[in-house]
Amino acid sequence: MLSKHYRYTPVFPHEHEFFEILCLYDGTAHTAIQRIEHTLHTGDICIIPPHTTHSVGIFDDSVAFNILGHAAAFSQK
């Protein structure tokens, strides 16, 4: 699934059953992955594996996209 990341939403730690690929199209985003903080910039891509605690904050006109996929989509059989 591909979706635009919401801006101006509260930052909250969470995790998923699937991979999340965060792509910064323009601007910056602040992330915390396993409580380690990062700042992403235009052109950066962040791959977050399933069951990994993370949060994302965008509080300006930056544009980011999420690509969400089940682990099975990334395995070879």
C-alpha positions in Angstrom: 0.0 0.0 0.0 1.3 3.5 -0.8 0.0 6.5 1.1 1.1 10.1 1.8 2.2 10.5 5.4 0.0 12.7 7.5 1.5 16.0 8.7 0.8 17.8 12.0 -0.4 14.6 13.8 0.7 13.8 17.3 3.9 11.7 17.5 3.3 8.4 19.2 5.5 5.2 19.4 3.9 2.3 17.6 4.7 -0.9 15.7 3.2 -2.9 12.9 3.0 -6.5 11.6 4.4 -5.3 8.3 7.3 -3.4 6.7 7.1 0.3 6.5 9.2 2.2 4.0 9.2 5.9 4.7 10.3 8.0 1.7 11.0 11.7 2.2 10.0 13.4 -1.1 10.6 17.0 0.2 11.7 18.5 3.5 12.5 16.8 6.8 10.9 14.3 9.1 11.9 13.4 12.6 11.8 9.8 13.6 12.6 7.6 16.6 13.3 4.0 15.9 13.8 1.8 19.0 14.2 5.1 20.9 17.1 6.3 18.7 16.3 9.6 17.1 17.0 10.4 13.4 16.3 13.3 11.1 15.4 12.4 7.5 15.9 14.8 4.7 14.7 15.1 1.0 15.6 11.9 -0.8 16.1 9.8 2.3 14.4 6.4 2.6 14.0 4.6 5.9 13.0 0.9 6.0 11.3 -0.2 9.3 11.0 -3.9 9.8 7.9 -5.5 11.4 7.6 -5.4 15.2 9.9 -2.4 15.5 8.8 0.4 17.8 9.0 3.7 15.9 7.4 7.2 15.6 7.4 9.8 12.9 6.8 13.5 13.2 6.3 16.0 10.4 5.2 19.5 11.5 5.7 21.7 8.4 5.1 21.5 4.7 7.4 18.5 4.2 6.1 15.6 2.0 6.7 12.0 2.9 5.2 8.7 1.6 4.7 5.4 3.3 5.0 2.1 1.5 3.5 -0.7 3.6 4.1 -4.3 2.8 3.7 -7.7 4.4 6.9 -9.6 5.2 5.9 -12.3 2.8 6.2 -9.8 -0.1 9.9 -9.4 0.7 10.7 -13.1 1.0 11.8 -15.5 -1.8 10.3 -18.9 -2.0 
